[in-house]
Amino acid sequence: MDHFLYRDGALFAEDVPISEIAAAVGTPFYVYSTATLLRHFKLFDDALEGTDHLVCYAMKAASNQAILKTLAQAGAGMDVVSGGEYLRAKAAGVPGDKIVFSGVGKTADEIRTALTGGIRQFNVESEPEMEVINAVALELGVIAPITVRVNPDVDAKTHAKIATGKSENKFGIPISRASEVYARAASLPGLEVIGIDVHIGSQLTELEPFELAYNKVAELTERLRAEGHNIRRLDLGGGLGIPYNRSNDAPPLPVEYGAMIQKTLGHLGCEIEIEPGRLIAGNAGLMVSKVIYVKSGEDRDFLILDGAMNDLIRPAMYEAHHDIVAVQEPEPGVERQPYDIVGPVCETGDTFAKQRNMPPLAPGDLVAFRSAGAYGAVMSSEYNTRPLIPEVLVNGDQFAVIRERPSFDEIINRDTIPEWL
Ligand SMILES: *Cc1c(COP(=O)(O)O)cnc(C)c1O
């Protein structure tokens, strides 16, 4: 459920008409709903009620500081995957002891930044990384709290580019080697082993792969405890999917996910951390774009938009589906016609949808891409010297630009010309 609904024939974000935002900031743009962000956070928080837990929002999904602050004020921690994300979370006011550091290639500099600013834990992804965290901690005279990310070798049954829990993926250490790796970690004086981490992929639409993985984590917890490790925190990653296609998809709900967590892991008495990103931000954001041309081709018609693959790359990168709706609500029963919906970038990959049935649309009309809040703005680029598009946050009847569209001068002046030219 989200807060982007039609009222009297016009699409709104909470209490603000989308057309009003478009008039104020121009198109294309991203718009997020505060109420939806908070609702999704609360669904997870409530799903783990009764268990000591922290919901750490995976901020790579949508990392604008206004979004981080909205969630942090509601009690969320953050899961970061780079030094830049760590600093951004701090800039948004998130305390270090609510920031978890994930990611396969943390550099010594990034580790130093986090240890200096304060960190809840590092989720360690390899033995060499463990040695570097230990060395940096000793150099700074601190102890680094860690979990080790284990790779449970389960099939997440999701798109290959976002599956992370199979043995062939680059993530974590094989669960079969966990005893050895934990023994080494325990021997390093700069580290304190506090738990286990697992994250098997993104956009999972079934609970079964999670359950398989979490059962393995339960077994491992008991084994490592028997080997003398004080395992007291389990970080279960993110990955719960969202219904991109509202007429077909029905992924499990956070409440079902939470119940499964309690069932598989509740008896261990560990603190539980989860790292949802997509489910918190995905359906809390739209990308709004304008029709530039309606073009008739030989065997199909095209809607050419002012938004493109550089603004929303998910269709080009993951063959992802986004529901695309007209901002002016179509009359009931109006005849729909198939279009290829494309952007202006010089790549055939710049196609958002093929043969999508749409109501009649004309140049100047607005369309909204649903479920664009996660992995949308953050993955955008200035390919074709197209400026990054603005981000807008709505809260009730107010809205604010939370990232401005850069001017062409700002983009062009970022280049520097060597003196020999
Ligand atoms: C990407 C990622 C997440 C978030 O995944 P979602 O599918 O957006 O919920 C959580 N944890 C880690 C380690 C990740 O890499």
The ligand as a Tripos MOL2 file, in Angstrom:
@<TRIPOS>MOLECULE
LIG
   15    15     1     0     0
SMALL
NO_CHARGES

@<TRIPOS>ATOM
      1 C1         21.3540   -4.4440   -0.8740 C.3       1 LIG1
      2 C2         21.4740   -4.9720    0.4990 C.ar      1 LIG1
      3 C3         20.3940   -4.9250    1.3810 C.ar      1 LIG1
      4 C4         19.0280   -4.4130    0.9810 C.3       1 LIG1
      5 O1         18.3840   -5.2360    0.0880 O.3       1 LIG1
      6 P1         16.8690   -4.9060   -0.3210 P.3       1 LIG1
      7 O2         16.5430   -5.9120   -1.3300 O.co2     1 LIG1
      8 O3         16.8420   -3.5350   -0.8580 O.co2     1 LIG1
      9 O4         16.0350   -5.0470    0.9090 O.co2     1 LIG1
     10 C5         20.5890   -5.3500    2.6730 C.ar      1 LIG1
     11 N1         21.7910   -5.8280    3.0850 N.ar      1 LIG1
     12 C6         22.8460   -5.8960    2.2620 C.ar      1 LIG1
     13 C7         24.1330   -6.4290    2.7700 C.3       1 LIG1
     14 C8         22.7300   -5.4810    0.9480 C.ar      1 LIG1
     15 O5         23.7720   -5.5620    0.1290 O.3       1 LIG1
@<TRIPOS>BOND
     1     1     2 1
     2     2     3 ar
     3     2    14 ar
     4     3     4 1
     5     3    10 ar
     6     4     5 1
     7     5     6 1
     8     6     7 2
     9     6     8 1
    10     6     9 1
    11    10    11 ar
    12    11    12 ar
    13    12    13 1
    14    12    14 ar
    15    14    15 1
@<TRIPOS>SUBSTRUCTURE
     1 LIG1         1 GROUP 0 **** ****
